[in-house]
Amino acid sequence: MPRLRDLLGRFFPNGTRPNESGQERPPFWPPDTFAFVSTVLSMSGFYVQPRYTAQWNKSCFFRGGYLEEVQRLGRAWKTGAYPNELDKLWRDLLSNQSVDISEMNVNCQDAAVKLMTIADEASEGIGFVADEENPFADYLLDQHNRQLIRKGRRGRWDLPFLPESLCWMVPPSEACVQPKTITPSVGCTLRSLSHHLALLPPVGELRTRWVFGTPAGRSVDQALNLLLVPFPFHIDGNCFAAESFSADDVSDRNFHFFALRQNWLEGPNRKIGVARLAEFLERLIGAAEVEVDKVHGLVLPEAALEVSQVRPPSCEACPPHKPRTVYFGLHVIGRSKCTPARKCRLHQRFS
């Protein structure tokens, strides 16, 4: 395993703070602290020791006012009163940085666990529209609006890795952090140690984005109703056929491709037209709207329809969209040609 010093250099190549080049002080942005110490915990695995799991034991680290202290320090950090205790915990953590992280002493381990939980507590509400004063949550919301919605230019005091990560100084090639909504109630994993932040793999392994939520008091009791149609309802063996060509760059000449024949779109004498398919889907929507107020979108399996049936080649009344772009309810199916005076029926329904 790497030494703590090595991880420190990888996670903070430009320092722990935007206005400081050193690593002697902890980051003032909680997700950065969380990313580093959570990775230390994850790689070393010492958080599964009885000292951190046997809460019924008097020697458990989380007893004796620990939770109250974490909440107090987290609230102070969140409201702008940076607690000096963080500097001491950071020094305790780095006091053993020249050894393998699996061989850190108990003092370093305790400091890592405590820094992680305090950073998590300071991030309460982050990723949501705050009901009360919450500088960190308000800052992230402002960054989201400026960078992702209004597409503004990033400055020195902007989060550089949105939307993949909340971190400021930790590059996403090492680790990513996103807000969190659910903490598992069972199990002994790193996921169970935090409530408000989640440690995620580097962007090279997984790319994520965060969609802002609304507080429970402001939520709207309105559903998005999607009708899932498992069409076709029957697929026979003749729908699959071997292709006559093989891959040129494959040494095994027995390696071939197969083709999909959409036989379910063939009627007795001719191909089933767009108008007939539209009528069929409209009847399904009508039946669904007996149970719900409105169907907002229609979803069919991939390759259920032909491209010409999904994306009309000429439709002056309906705005064009890029291939492979998904619109709930828009351009699901329609006539091959629509005019401004007479939109296809499904376009009228969903536009």
Buried (B, 14 or more C-beta within 10 A) or exposed (E): BBBBBBBBEBBBEEBBBBEBEEBEBBBBBBBBBBBBBBBBBBEBEBBEEEBBBEEEEEEBBBEEEBEEBBBBBBBBBBEEEBBEBBEEBBEBBBBBBEBEBEEBEEEBBBBBBBBBBBBBBBBBBBBBBBEEEBEBBBBBBEBBEBBBEEEEEEEEEBBBBBBBBBBBBBBBEBBBBBBBEEEEEEEEEBEBBBBBBBBBEBBEEEBEEBEBEEEEEEEEEEEEBEBEBEBBEEEEEEBEEEEEEEEEEEEEEEEEEEEEEBBBBEEEEEEBBBBEBBEEBBEBBEEBEEEEEEBBBBBBEEEBBBEEBBBBEEBEBBEEEEEEEEEEBBBBBBBBBBEEEEBBBBBEBBB
